[in-house]
């Protein structure tokens, strides 16, 4: 469920995303609930709005919240950071990243964290990480269990930059996986050749359990869009 607060004078609108679980039968245990507050800004660029793909990935992580405890997670192209913040609230050790050359985006990520009582540098990490560039930030990353991203494949010109970065991180973290949501925009867009080039394997992850276990309809977030959840790994 998503709620809206009144828009501030600076054009900021705060959305409240409410995550819950299906009521358990034959038990007196209270239902779990998590509220995440995301400020959105009416600014040019992709970073200041929570896209439908982010909601799908966040619900997928919430469904697996118990298994996220103490997992080391890196979010690429975090933007408003909904999935990463959900993971952090579920006990994961999260690093949020976005382009090093977008200081306003990185500042906004920090704003999103603080609004959810996560102190950057203490409770959660925020770094600049530009896809395709191997700067100090990439080499200073510690061990990673999961890389996550929502709608990062929005522009074919960045597809290889993303996969180069992911390939390197999966080579260093051989047991890690890259989980991401992808919104179809063109039937002509394809990463199959790039996957082969960088020695990666991609598989579709079913979203059916979201409907059964959480009693939510992913189509509610997708609207008229088609969104897939995918997993990229190194071949075994």
N, C-alpha and C positions, 0 to 999 in steps of 0.2 A: 504494500500500500504506500502511496506517495501523498504527502500533504504539502501545501504551499503556505509560506508566510508572506506578509505584505512586503512589497518592494521598497528598499531603502532609497534615500536620496541619491546615492552613488550608482543606482541602477542594479544593486545587488538584490537577488531574490534567494531566500533560503528554502530549500526543499528538504522535507523530512521523509526519509525512507524507513519504513517499518518492516522488520523481518520477524517472522514468527514460525511456529511449528504447528503441525496438525495435532489437535487435542487427542491425548492418549485415552483409550478406553480402559475401563477397570483399573483406574489409578487416581490417586488424589494429588499427584504431582502437578504443580502449576505449569502452564504453558510458558515456554521461553519466548522472550521478545527482546529485540535489539532495535534501537532507534539511531539512525545516522543522519546528521545534519550536513547538508552540502550547499554552500553558497554558490550561486551562479551569477555570472556577469554578462551584460549585453555588450560584449566586446568582439571585435573581429578575431577569427582564429577558432581552432577546434577545442581549445583547452579549458574553456570556462563554462561548458555545458555538459550535463550528464546524458550521454547518448544511450539509446535502448540496449546496446550490446553490453554496456557496463552493468546495467541492472540484471541482465541474464547471468553474467559471470558472478556478480555478487550473490545472487540467490543460489547458484551452484556451490559457491564456497560456503555459504551459510548452511546448506544442507549437509555439508561435510565438516562442520565446525569442530567436532570433537577431534577429528584426525588432524586438524590444523595446529593444535597446541605444540608450541616449540619448533614448528617448521620454519625454515628460513626461506622467505619469499621475496622475490624482486618483481615489482610491477614496472613494465615498460610503458612509456607514453601515458603516464598516470592521469594527467589532466585533473579532473575533480576528485579522482582517487577513490571512488566508491568501493570497488572490489578490494583494494589494498587496505582501506580503513576497516572494512568488515573483517578481513583476515586478522588484522592487528587486534581488533576487539575480541576475536575468538582465541587469542593467545599466541598467534604467530609472531615471529620476529621479522618485521616487514621493512623493506627499503622501497620507497617510492621514487621513481625517476621520470624525468622528462628532459627535453632538449636543453643542452647546456647554454645555448644562445637565446633562450627565452626566459629571462629573469622574472618577468611578471608572472609567467606560468608557475615557476618554482615558488615564488612568493605566495601565489594563490593556493598551491598545494599545502604550504605551511599553514595558511589560513584555514583550510579544510581540516587539517589535523587538529589544530588548537580548538576549533569549534566542537570537536568530538573528544576533548580532554586528552589528546595525545600530544605530548611535548616533543617537537622535532629535535633530534639529537639525543633524546633520552628514551622515550617510549616508542619512537618510530624514526626512521632515517629518511631524509629527503636529499637527493643528489641530482646533479646535472649529468645526463648520459645521452650523448648524441649517437644515434644509430649509425653504424658503419665506421665510426671513428674510435680508435683504440687509445684513448687518453688515460691519464692516471686513475680516473674514477673507475674505469673498467677493471684495472689490475688491482685496485684496492678493495674490490668486493670480496667478502668472505665466502665461505661455502654456501651453496644454494640448493634447496630441495625443489622449489618450484619457481618458474618464471611465469608471470601472468600478464595478460594484455587484453584490452577490450577495444575492438574496432581500430587496431593499429594499421591494418592493411586497407587504408582508405584511399591510397594514391599509389598507382603502379610504380611511380618514380622512386618510391622508398622501399619497395618490396625486398630488393636485394640487400639494402642496408640493414633492414631488420633481420633478415635471415643470416647475414654475415655475423651480426652481433650474437644472435641466438646460437649459431653453430659454434662460435668460440666459447660461449658460456657453458654449453652442453659438453663440449670437449673437456673443459676443466672440471665440470661437475657431471661425471658420467652417469650418475643415477637420477639426475634431474629431468624434469619434463617442462615443456612450454605449453601452458593451457591458455587458449585465447578464444574469444568470440569474434565472429566475422559476419558482417552484414553484406549480403550480395548487392552489388551495384551494377555489375556488368557481367554478362555471360562470357565476355572475351578475356576477363581477368583470370589469370591462372599462375600458380606458384610451383607447379609440378616440375618444370625444368630447373628452376632454382633450387628446389629441394634435392634433386639429384646432384646438382653441381656442388652443393655444400654438404652432401652426405647426410641428409635428414629424411626422416619418415614421418608422414602425417596421417592421423586417423581421426575419424569423426567420433565424438562422444555423444551418446544419447541424452536428450533432455527430458525423456519420458518420465523419469522418476520425480522431477520437479512437480508434475501434476499430481502424481499418486501420493507421494509422501508429504508434500507441503500444501497440497490443495490450492496451488496457484496455477494460473494459465499463462505459460510463457508468451502466448500470442497477445496477451493484454499489454505487454511491454513492447512487443515487436510492431504492433499496429499493422500497417500494410507491408512491412519489411520482412525479408527472410533472413534469419540469423542462425548461424551454426556455431556449435562449440567444437573446437578441434584441439588435438594434442600432437605436438611435435617432439620427437625424441631422436636420439642417435640409434642407428640400427644395431641390434645386439649381435 
